[in-house]
Amino acid sequence: MNTSQRIVAALWLVACILVLGGCARKPGGPPQRRIAGIVFQEDQFFRLVLFGMREAAREEGVELLEANSASKPDKEIQLVNTYIAQKVDAIVISPLSARVSISALERAHASGITVVTYNTTIESSVPASYIESDQTDLGASTGRAARAYIEKNLGGNATIAILAFLSQAPEQSIQRTTGFKREIASLPGVRIAAEQDAWLAEQGVKKVGDILTANPSVNIIWAANEGGTVGAVMAVKNAGKGGKVAVFGTDTGEQLADFLLADDGILQAVTGQQPYEIGSLAVHTALRALKGEKVLPRVSLPGILLSRANPDSVQAFKQRLNTMTR
């Protein structure tokens, strides 16, 4: 190859690089926004939150970085610090604690990162917005269903066991439990015999099994979240007390919908959030805040009551769930 040929080859290579680089970079176009979406547990609720986040990210043309703090405060801090170092544009997070989670998110905010909280929040002005369900009303909605069941089927008398998640997310657990207790307080024949923590299914199976052994008069169980509700239903089934012990719960999911449709009569009603909508709205809100648009500091989405007494609504919920998770 002579000198002229080498020059032509070199120019051709440079042209190719410029063309390929131009295709990848899109000169003049803004860089793609990056949003970190952090959940703290692997369950149906947070899976649907992530589905909602992904859909919103696709619609907005942004990159979604997904992470799970696994309910560990040190891991949450590590994740936030990692995203600060990566200079993401926004962090959308369900914080583990209203107080403990503040310092890491304040550092993110000070670094110019927009923070939007959902499901849980912090006691700080750092979040541009907080997307939630009305936690007290979620518990109250199931409480009203339980009260109606007790009045209709048990003559207004019941011995109740409660499964909460106080040691996992205290603020949220307290709000849901307060709402539930408020609704059943009007029944003088109701007594709460046990109140324990169990937010995972395996915890719920053991705790409810122990409760039923220690308190054979228990005939109503209310669980404050999805995992506890699943565990309570399984424990009642294992004890052979279907038809004798009724379970009520907060949160929804495909498994709980199936329990509501089952012939065993154990799970009577649950009140669920709208996790898909929460995840989607959180991402859209973060992007609006990044653009300098005005966003509401707090948005509360209504809950959804699913009841054994209305199987058509349960079937409709399952169909929508299948559509969202395809």
Buried (B, 14 or more C-beta within 10 A) or exposed (E): EEEEEEEEEEEEEEEEEEEEEEEEEEEEEEEEBBBBBBBBBEBBBBBBBBBBBBBBBEEBEBEBBEBBBEBEBEBBBBBBEEBBEEEBBBBBBBBBBBEEBBEBBBBBBEEEBBBBBBBBBBEBEBBBBBBBBBBBBBBBBBBBBBBBBBBEEBEBEBBBBBBBBBEBBBBBBBBBBBBBBBBBEEBEEBBBBBBBBBBBBEBBBEBBBEBBEEBBEBBBBBBBBBBBBBBBBBBBBEBEBBEBBBBBBBBBBBBBBEBBBBEEEBBBBBBBBBBBBBBBBBBBBBBBBBEEEEBEEEBEBEBBBBBBEEEEBBEEBBEEBEEBEE
